[in-house]
Amino acid sequence: MILRRDAPFAQVSVPDHRELDRGTLRAILKAAALTPDDFTRLL
């Protein structure tokens, strides 16, 4: 899946799997400019 935000522009590709490898999740968070703590708060 490709997730996109217009303002400010950001685009992240996320695999459509039940589980992600840690490295894949870290790469997605880095591309989205999120820290692991930010991600956890958003859950």
Backbone bond lengths (Angstrom), bond angles and torsions (degrees), N, CA, C in turn:
res aa  C-N    CA-C-N  psi(-1)  N-CA   C-N-CA  omega(-1)  CA-C   N-CA-C  phi
1 M - - - 1.437 - - 1.513 108.02 -
2 I 1.306 115.96 145.04 1.459 120.58 175.37 1.520 107.21 -111.97
3 L 1.324 115.46 117.47 1.458 121.80 178.62 1.513 108.31 -99.69
4 R 1.337 116.05 137.16 1.456 119.64 -174.56 1.526 110.40 -137.59
5 R 1.332 114.96 142.10 1.462 122.39 174.88 1.516 106.40 -124.83
6 D 1.325 117.02 135.65 1.457 120.70 -176.45 1.532 113.76 -84.30
7 A 1.323 118.50 -41.25 1.470 119.51 -175.48 1.519 110.05 -130.71
8 P 1.303 120.18 114.62 1.454 126.41 -16.00 1.526 109.94 -70.28
9 F 1.305 116.11 149.28 1.462 121.29 -173.69 1.526 111.67 -60.32
10 A 1.324 114.70 132.00 1.464 121.88 173.69 1.527 107.75 -153.70
11 Q 1.317 115.97 142.67 1.456 120.99 179.18 1.519 108.35 -139.46
12 V 1.334 116.21 129.54 1.458 121.66 -176.89 1.524 108.66 -133.40
13 S 1.317 116.21 134.75 1.462 121.62 176.07 1.526 108.28 -96.09
14 V 1.343 117.04 125.61 1.462 122.02 -177.16 1.528 108.77 -124.46
15 P 1.337 117.99 125.17 1.461 120.26 177.49 1.532 110.54 -63.46
16 D 1.312 117.38 146.14 1.464 122.57 179.71 1.526 109.67 -95.21
17 H 1.344 115.64 69.22 1.460 122.53 -179.79 1.517 108.82 -123.31
18 R 1.319 115.08 159.66 1.474 119.15 175.36 1.530 110.94 -69.67
19 E 1.305 117.26 -36.79 1.462 122.09 -178.66 1.518 109.75 -127.02
20 L 1.336 114.75 146.29 1.465 121.07 177.16 1.518 108.51 -120.61
21 D 1.324 116.46 146.31 1.457 119.89 171.74 1.517 108.59 -65.79
22 R 1.326 116.34 153.08 1.465 120.30 179.29 1.516 112.01 -57.43
23 G 1.321 116.31 -41.83 1.461 120.18 -179.37 1.519 112.35 -64.08
24 T 1.328 116.67 -37.52 1.468 120.82 178.01 1.518 109.77 -65.81
25 L 1.333 116.88 -45.12 1.461 120.33 178.71 1.521 110.84 -62.30
26 R 1.315 117.52 -42.60 1.474 120.58 178.33 1.525 111.40 -61.08
27 A 1.324 116.64 -40.96 1.467 120.43 179.08 1.526 110.90 -65.06
28 I 1.328 117.47 -39.40 1.464 121.34 178.07 1.522 110.11 -65.26
29 L 1.327 116.75 -44.81 1.473 120.17 178.82 1.522 110.94 -62.70
30 K 1.317 117.12 -40.46 1.460 120.53 178.83 1.524 110.66 -63.59
31 A 1.332 117.52 -43.38 1.461 121.73 179.64 1.527 111.09 -65.01
32 A 1.340 116.52 -31.31 1.463 121.32 -179.96 1.524 112.00 -88.88
33 A 1.325 117.17 0.67 1.465 123.21 -178.65 1.523 111.29 57.00
34 L 1.340 115.79 44.24 1.462 122.20 177.39 1.516 109.83 -116.54
35 T 1.319 115.64 144.11 1.460 119.90 171.31 1.525 107.37 -88.35
36 P 1.327 117.46 161.46 1.471 118.55 176.22 1.536 111.99 -57.53
37 D 1.334 117.54 -35.74 1.467 120.52 178.21 1.527 111.14 -66.43
38 D 1.332 117.52 -40.88 1.469 120.56 176.41 1.518 110.03 -59.95
39 F 1.318 116.13 -45.23 1.460 121.65 -179.71 1.521 111.50 -60.02
40 T 1.338 116.12 -45.22 1.459 120.96 -179.97 1.527 111.09 -62.50
41 R 1.321 117.47 -41.16 1.473 120.91 177.93 1.521 111.73 -63.44
42 L 1.323 117.86 -32.58 1.454 121.77 -178.48 1.533 113.42 -78.23
43 L 1.338 116.24 -14.81 1.476 118.90 -179.90 1.476 111.20 -68.87
